[in-house]
Structures are given as C-alpha cells and as structure tokens.
Amino acid sequence: MFRMILRDLRLSPVRTVLTSMSMFIGILAVIAASLVGTVGSTFLSATNAQMSGRASTYMVSVDLKSMDELSAHSMQTLAESMSQVTGAVVTPVVTLSDGLNITRNVRSGAPIGDSVIDATLTVASYRDIYVLPMVSGRWFSPPTAQAGLELVVNKAGASAFGGTGSPVAITSRQTQTVTAATVTGVVNDGRSDPRVYINTVSFAFFEPQLWAPASLAVYVHPEHDMGDPSAVTSMVNDMVYDALGGKTSGIQRVDNSTSYDEVLRYLQIAFAICGVLLLLVAALGLMNIGLADVEQRSRELLIRRALGASRGNVMMLVAGSSIVLSAIVAVVAVAVSAVLVMAIPAWLPPDSPIPDPAYPYAAALYALGGSMLTALLSSIAPALKASKLEPAMALR
C-alpha cells in the first residue's frame, strides 16, 4: 500500500510540488507565530535591558545628612556590602555636582573643552543590571580588588575619545587640575551619544580633587520575587544606613519590560491567525485536488473494487497520499526552521546584547500536528467519494 501511495505522488509531480509548497508555507507560518513570541521577546527584552535595565529594575533614591558622608572609604564599604547581597543585584550610581570634562589624547596638549560629558559613576555590578556587551578591553574590577582608575566608554565615546588603551584627560569646572587616564574598555550600550562609565570606588580614592558627589541612587534588580517594592526599599535602607547613616527617600521602576508585552501578544496572535488561514487554504486545495483526482481516476478505482479491493483499501489509497505528503513536508519545514533559528546568531554583530534564541519545540509539534490534521480532514471527502463508487460501473 505504501509503495502504491508513493507511486501516486510521482504520477503528478506538478500537483505534488504545488500542494507541498502551500503546506510548507502554512507550517512555517505556524512556527513563525511562536518565534515572534520567543525570538521577538528575547530581542525586545535584551534591547530593553541594554537601555533601561533587566526586568525588573528599581531605582532607589537616597538622602544623606551631608554629601561629605559619601567619602572614598564609605563608598567602598557600601559597594562591598552590596556585592554580598544574595537574591538581587545591587549597585550604586553617583552623580557629581559639576560633572566631568573629558578630552581625547592628553599627550597632545590640547586645552580641556568646557563640555560636560555624560558620565556614570558606578561599580562592577552595574553590568549585571544593564546588558552591556564588551566591544574590547575589560569592565570594572570588583570593589575588593583595590584597582586603579578604571574608565570605560561606549561605542560613540570610543569614536570621540579613542578605544581601549587610549589616553584621555579629565577635569571639572571646580578645579584646574588635569587628570590623565586610560580607557580600559569599550561597551555597547545602544546609545548614540558619547557616554563614559567610571569605577566610582577607585575614582573616589585616586581623584579626590574631582570627587564632588551631588546625589546617590541605588539600582536593584531582584533575581527572584522579593514581593512589593517596599521589600527592596527596606533592604537598601538598611545598607545605606549602616554604611553612610542615610535613608531612602523613594523608589521607582525604571525598566520598560511591561511596555512591549501587549505588542508581542498581538503580533503572536496575528501570526497564528495567518498560519491557521494558510493551513486552511492548503486544506481546501488538497480537498479540491483530491476530488478532481477521484474523478480522473474513477475507472482505475472501480477496477480495483471489481478485483476485490475493499472500501477501506480504496479510502486508504486516496487519503494516504495526502497524509504521507503532509508528513514529509512537515519534517522538511521543521528542519528548515531549525536551521534558520540556528543561523540567527551568525547574522548578529559580536557585541549584540541579544542571546542565542532557543528553538520553539512546542510550536514545531503544533505545526506537525496541524499539518497532519489538515491532510486528514482534507482527504476525508475524496476518500468517502472514492469508497462509494460501485464496482458494477466498471463493466459498462
């Protein structure tokens, strides 16, 4: 029976190819609907984590009796206590009162321009909250490493100041002292404007003439559910009180992970509807082709019935070609989709924040089941019609 089914598929190659293409497109559409939810979600979450922090990220504002409390030693104590927190990533971010002026290549003797650069003074754990792929060089050392001055720029900053190993000069409006530094790394933060990231602990120790903190904020990314934001506030309040004698004054969520969930859901529904419609079109095409095939092969089927073939055998012969074809096409479609998903990382730049996407195995199983069901339903009418042919008509 199986050989006869394969022979029937070879008798009309054009019909077989066109039917296969319609089913192939429908199956890929079903898999693509799931990919919108997996790969699309991965892309949006990675881009959001690069710009606004991982889901979920909170910014806790801190009030100090005096900014003099934020000395180099207290900054290190605070950073070390934050690095020991379990169940959450915690990092401080300091804002300077006058900002920083940075110019390229201190050896050139060029004057320091009066343009404040957007600088983020933080510690190593900042990169565990914000996804910042390294382009070159290295990120900050841990707070306990007693490292020297560490300065990392983004890609736009590398164009302005130079890449890893480039010398730069730093000063501020409140001092005429010029500090020489070296770029230790370049990151991709997704921003088009130059941005500098500075290790705030080493900066406070080695550049006291530039250390003029104006505010302190603490960013928290709970790795597990910590309940409501009040639990985050309480944790941060305990740390800043012990290290600085300060207290928290407010909390807000800064990541935008909830903003694209609804968009993804609508896109996934739209692709799923398209996939179902394409499979429906393939089913109608298979049914139409099957009915026409029964009309064309009616004499052959009548002779088979006259020679002793049962109604069930005739039904299997007519329906089997559609089912076997759908199984072959489904396997090919799943294999092609798997290759495409595995090829996605090769299309991404090396410093992309997007992780390698996972193949949607559940969607592949749904597509396989849908294609088999489509073939089965579309072959019922032609198979029933063929089984009702009377053997006596073959003798006319």
C-alpha positions in Angstrom: 0.0 0.0 0.0 2.8 2.4 0.9 4.5 1.8 -2.5 1.3 2.5 -4.3 0.9 5.8 -2.4 4.4 6.9 -3.3 3.8 5.9 -6.9 0.6 8.0 -6.9 2.6 11.0 -5.7 5.1 10.6 -8.6 2.3 10.3 -11.2 1.5 14.1 -10.9 4.7 15.9 -9.9 3.4 19.4 -10.6 0.4 18.8 -8.4 2.6 17.3 -5.7 5.0 20.2 -5.7 2.3 22.9 -5.6 0.5 21.1 -2.8 3.7 20.7 -0.9 4.5 24.4 -1.2 1.2 25.5 0.2 1.5 23.2 3.2 5.2 24.2 3.6 4.3 27.9 3.9 1.4 27.2 6.3 3.6 25.1 8.6 6.4 27.8 8.6 3.8 30.4 9.4 2.7 28.4 12.5 6.3 28.1 13.6 6.9 31.8 12.9 4.0 32.7 15.1 5.8 31.1 18.0 9.1 32.6 17.0 7.6 36.1 17.3 6.9 35.3 20.9 10.3 33.7 21.7 12.9 35.4 19.4 10.9 38.6 19.4 10.6 38.6 23.1 14.3 37.8 23.5 15.2 40.7 21.2 13.0 43.3 22.9 13.9 42.2 26.4 17.7 42.3 25.6 17.3 45.7 24.0 15.3 47.0 26.9 17.9 45.5 29.4 20.6 47.3 27.5 18.9 50.7 27.7 16.7 50.5 30.9 17.9 47.5 32.9 16.8 43.9 33.2 13.2 43.2 34.2 12.6 44.2 36.8 15.0 47.1 37.8 14.3 49.6 40.6 16.0 52.9 41.3 16.0 53.9 45.0 16.8 57.5 45.9 19.0 58.1 48.9 19.0 61.0 51.3 22.2 61.8 53.3 22.6 64.3 56.1 25.6 65.7 54.2 27.3 64.6 51.0 30.6 64.6 53.0 29.4 61.3 54.4 30.0 59.9 50.9 33.7 59.6 51.3 36.0 57.1 49.5 36.1 54.7 52.4 32.3 54.8 52.9 31.8 54.4 49.2 33.9 51.2 49.3 32.1 49.9 52.3 28.8 50.5 50.6 29.9 48.8 47.4 31.3 45.8 49.2 28.1 45.3 51.2 26.1 45.5 48.0 28.3 42.9 46.3 27.5 40.4 49.1 23.7 40.6 48.7 22.1 37.3 47.6 18.9 37.1 45.6 19.4 40.5 44.0 21.9 42.6 42.1 22.5 46.0 43.8 24.7 48.8 42.5 25.3 52.4 43.5 25.3 55.3 41.0 26.8 58.6 42.0 26.2 61.9 40.3 28.8 64.7 40.6 27.9 68.3 41.3 29.8 69.8 38.3 30.1 66.8 36.0 33.3 66.0 34.2 35.1 67.4 31.2 36.9 64.8 29.1 39.1 65.3 26.1 40.9 63.0 23.8 44.7 62.2 24.0 46.2 64.2 26.9 49.6 64.0 25.3 48.5 66.4 22.5 48.5 69.3 24.9 45.1 70.5 23.6 43.0 72.5 26.1 40.2 70.9 28.0 36.9 71.9 26.5 34.1 73.2 28.6 31.6 70.5 27.7 30.3 68.2 30.4 30.3 64.5 29.3 27.5 62.2 30.4 29.4 60.1 33.0 28.0 57.2 35.0 30.0 56.6 38.3 29.2 53.1 39.4 30.7 49.7 40.3 31.2 46.3 38.6 27.7 45.0 39.4 26.2 47.7 37.2 26.8 45.5 34.2 24.7 42.7 35.9 21.7 45.0 35.8 22.3 46.7 32.4 23.3 44.4 29.5 26.5 46.0 28.2 28.4 43.6 25.8 32.1 44.3 25.7 33.4 45.5 22.4 37.0 45.5 23.5 39.0 45.7 26.7 37.5 44.9 30.1 34.9 46.1 32.5 35.4 47.2 36.2 37.2 45.2 38.8 35.2 44.1 41.9 35.1 46.6 44.8 37.5 44.5 46.9 40.2 44.4 44.1 41.7 47.8 45.0 42.1 48.6 41.3 43.4 51.8 39.8 41.3 54.4 37.9 39.0 52.5 35.5 37.2 54.2 32.7 35.0 52.5 30.1 33.4 54.3 27.1 30.6 53.3 24.8 31.0 53.0 21.1 30.2 56.6 20.5 32.6 57.5 23.2 35.3 55.4 21.5 34.8 57.5 18.4 35.2 60.7 20.4 38.0 59.8 22.8 39.6 56.7 21.4 39.2 53.0 22.1 40.8 50.7 24.6 44.2 51.9 25.7 43.7 55.5 24.5 44.8 58.3 26.9 42.3 60.9 27.9 42.4 64.0 30.2 39.7 64.6 32.8 38.9 67.8 34.7 35.9 69.7 36.1 34.8 73.3 36.4 35.7 73.5 40.1 39.4 72.5 39.6 42.2 73.3 37.2 43.9 70.0 37.9 44.1 67.8 34.8 43.9 64.0 35.5 45.4 61.6 33.0 43.5 58.3 32.5 43.4 55.5 30.1 40.4 53.9 28.5 40.2 50.3 29.9 37.3 49.1 27.8 34.6 49.8 25.3 31.0 48.6 25.7 27.9 48.6 23.5 25.2 50.4 25.5 22.9 51.1 22.5 23.3 54.9 22.8 24.3 57.3 20.0 25.8 60.0 22.3 29.2 59.6 24.0 29.0 58.1 27.5 31.7 57.3 30.0 31.5 54.8 32.8 33.9 55.2 35.7 34.6 53.0 38.6 33.3 55.2 41.4 35.2 53.5 44.2 38.7 53.9 42.6 37.7 57.4 41.4 36.9 58.5 44.9 40.2 57.2 46.2 42.5 58.3 43.4 40.9 61.6 42.3 39.8 63.4 45.4 40.1 66.8 43.7 37.3 65.7 41.3 35.2 63.8 43.8 32.3 66.2 44.5 29.2 63.9 44.8 25.8 65.6 44.5 23.5 62.6 44.8 23.4 58.9 45.3 21.0 56.4 43.8 20.9 52.6 44.2 19.7 50.4 41.4 18.3 47.0 42.3 17.5 44.0 40.1 15.8 41.2 42.1 16.8 37.9 40.7 13.8 36.3 42.4 10.4 37.7 43.6 11.0 40.0 46.6 7.4 40.9 47.0 6.4 44.5 46.6 8.9 47.4 46.2 8.8 48.1 49.9 11.0 45.0 50.4 13.5 46.5 48.0 13.4 49.8 49.8 13.8 48.2 53.2 16.9 46.2 52.0 18.6 49.3 50.5 17.7 51.4 53.6 19.5 49.0 55.9 22.6 49.1 53.7 22.9 52.9 53.3 22.1 53.5 57.0 24.9 51.1 58.1 27.5 52.5 55.6 26.5 56.2 55.4 24.0 57.0 58.1 21.5 57.9 55.3 18.0 56.7 54.4 15.9 56.0 51.3 13.6 58.7 50.1 11.7 57.0 47.2 11.6 54.1 44.7 10.6 53.8 41.1 10.8 51.1 38.5 13.0 52.1 35.6 12.8 49.2 33.2 10.2 49.2 30.4 9.6 45.4 30.2 5.8 45.8 30.6 5.6 48.2 27.6 6.1 45.6 24.9 4.3 42.6 26.4 1.0 43.6 24.8 2.6 44.3 21.4 4.2 40.9 21.4 0.9 39.2 22.3 -0.9 40.9 19.4 1.9 40.1 16.9 1.9 36.4 18.0 -1.9 36.2 17.7 -1.7 37.8 14.2 0.9 35.4 13.0 -1.0 32.5 14.5 -4.2 33.5 12.6 -2.1 33.8 9.4 -0.7 30.4 10.0 -4.1 28.8 10.5 -5.5 30.6 7.4 -2.6 29.3 5.3 -3.2 25.8 6.6 -6.9 26.2 5.8 -6.1 27.3 2.3 -3.8 24.3 2.0 -6.6 22.0 3.2 -9.1 23.4 0.7 -6.5 23.0 -2.1 -5.9 19.4 -1.0 -9.6 18.7 -0.9 -10.2 20.2 -4.4 -7.2 18.3 -5.8 -8.4 15.1 -4.1 -12.0 15.4 -5.5 -10.6 16.1 -9.0 -8.2 13.2 -8.7 -11.1 10.8 -7.8 -13.0 11.9 -10.9 -9.9 11.4 -13.1 -9.1 8.0 -11.5 -12.7 6.8 -11.2 -12.2 3.9 -13.8 -9.0 2.8 -12.1 -10.6 2.8 -8.7 -13.7 1.0 -10.0 -11.5 -1.8 -11.5 -9.7 -2.1 -8.1 -13.1 -2.5 -6.4 -14.2 -5.1 -9.0 -11.0 -7.1 -8.4 -11.7 -7.3 -4.7 -10.4 -4.2 -3.1 -12.4 -3.2 -0.1 -13.9 0.2 0.6 -11.3 0.7 3.3 -8.4 0.0 0.9 -9.7 2.5 -1.6 -10.1 5.1 1.1 -6.5 4.5 2.3 -5.2 4.7 -1.2 -6.9 8.1 -1.8 -6.2 9.6 1.7 -2.8 8.1 2.2 -1.1 10.2 -0.5 -2.2 13.4 1.3 -1.2 12.2 4.7 2.2 10.9 3.6 2.9 14.2 1.6 1.9 16.3 4.7 4.3 14.3 6.9 7.2 14.7 4.5 6.6 18.4 4.1 6.2 18.9 7.9 9.5 17.3 8.6 11.2 19.4 5.9 9.6 22.6 7.2 10.7 21.9 10.8 14.2 21.1 9.6 14.4 24.4 7.6 13.0 26.4 10.5 15.6 24.9 12.9 18.4 25.8 10.5 17.1 29.3 10.2 16.9 29.7 14.0 20.4 28.3 14.5 21.7 30.8 11.8 20.3 33.8 13.6 23.4 34.3 15.8 25.6 34.5 12.7 23.6 37.5 11.5 24.1 39.4 14.8 27.2 41.5 15.4 29.7 40.2 18.0 28.7 42.9 20.5 25.0 42.4 20.2 23.1 42.2 23.5 20.7 39.5 22.1 21.4 36.0 23.4 21.2 33.0 21.1 17.5 32.2 20.6 16.0 28.9 21.6 14.1 26.8 19.1 10.4 26.7 19.8 9.9 22.9 20.0 6.3 23.2 21.2 5.5 25.2 18.1 7.1 22.6 15.9 5.0 19.9 17.5 1.9 22.0 17.0 2.8 22.6 13.3 3.4 18.8 12.8 0.1 18.0 14.4 -1.7 20.8 12.4 -0.3 19.6 9.1 -1.3 16.0 9.7 -4.8 17.1 10.8 -5.1 19.3 7.8 -4.2 16.5 5.4 -6.5 14.1 7.2 -9.5 16.4 7.1 -9.0 17.5 3.5 -8.8 13.9 2.4 -12.0 12.7 4.1 -14.4 13.9 1.3 -12.4 12.5 -1.6 -11.8 9.2 0.2 -15.5 8.8 1.0 -16.4 9.6 -2.6 -14.0 7.0 -3.9 -15.3 4.4 -1.4 -18.9 4.9 -2.7 -18.0 4.0 -6.3 -20.0 0.9 -7.4 -17.8 -1.9 -8.9 -20.6 -2.8 -11.4 -20.0 0.6 -13.2 -16.5 -0.8 -14.3 -18.3 -3.3 -16.5 -20.1 -0.7 -18.6 
